[in-house]
Amino acid sequence: MIVILKQNPEKNQLENLRAWLKSMNVEIHESQGDTHTILGLIGDTSVIDIDFVRGLDIVEDVKRVQEPYK
């Protein structure tokens, strides 16, 4: 699963999202660009409600990856 964050998310909101995702037993690979941050989630993301994540204030979009991605 790939979570694309809105531009310049608040640090507090980002830390809360990271903590929640870690509690769902997934690893987070973070990529920061000039304006956007992308979180690549590694592990069993089937337990994560994609609509809930999309509804968060700091999230721009969520993409589910169906196959192993390199």
C-alpha positions in Angstrom: 0.0 0.0 0.0 1.2 3.5 -0.8 0.0 6.5 1.1 0.5 9.9 -0.6 0.4 12.8 1.9 -0.8 16.3 1.2 1.8 19.1 0.9 3.6 20.0 4.1 1.6 17.8 6.6 1.7 18.9 10.3 4.4 17.0 12.2 2.0 16.0 14.9 -0.4 14.5 12.5 2.4 12.7 10.7 3.7 11.2 13.9 0.2 10.0 14.9 -0.2 8.4 11.5 3.2 6.7 11.7 2.4 5.4 15.2 -1.0 4.1 14.2 0.4 2.3 11.1 3.2 0.7 13.2 0.5 -0.5 15.6 -1.1 -2.3 12.6 2.2 -4.3 12.3 3.4 -2.8 9.0 6.8 -1.4 8.2 6.9 2.1 6.8 9.3 3.2 4.1 9.1 7.0 3.9 10.1 9.0 0.8 10.2 12.8 1.1 10.2 15.1 -1.9 10.3 18.9 -2.2 6.5 19.2 -1.6 5.1 15.7 -0.9 5.8 12.7 1.3 5.0 9.2 0.3 4.7 6.3 2.8 5.3 2.8 1.4 3.7 0.2 3.7 5.4 -3.2 3.9 3.6 -6.1 5.3 0.0 -7.4 5.5 -2.0 -4.3 4.7 -5.3 -6.2 4.3 -6.1 -5.3 7.9 -5.9 -1.5 7.2 -9.2 0.2 6.2 -8.2 2.0 3.0 -11.3 4.3 3.2 -10.3 5.3 6.8 -6.8 6.2 5.7 -8.1 8.2 2.7 -10.4 10.2 5.0 -7.5 11.5 7.2 -6.8 15.2 6.9 -3.1 14.8 5.9 -3.7 12.1 3.2 -4.1 13.0 -0.4 -4.5 9.5 -1.8 -3.9 5.8 -1.1 -3.0 3.1 -3.6 -3.2 -0.6 -2.9 -0.4 -2.6 -4.5 -1.7 -6.0 -5.5 1.6 -7.8 -6.3 5.1 -7.6 -4.9 6.6 -4.4 -6.2 10.2 -3.6 -6.9 
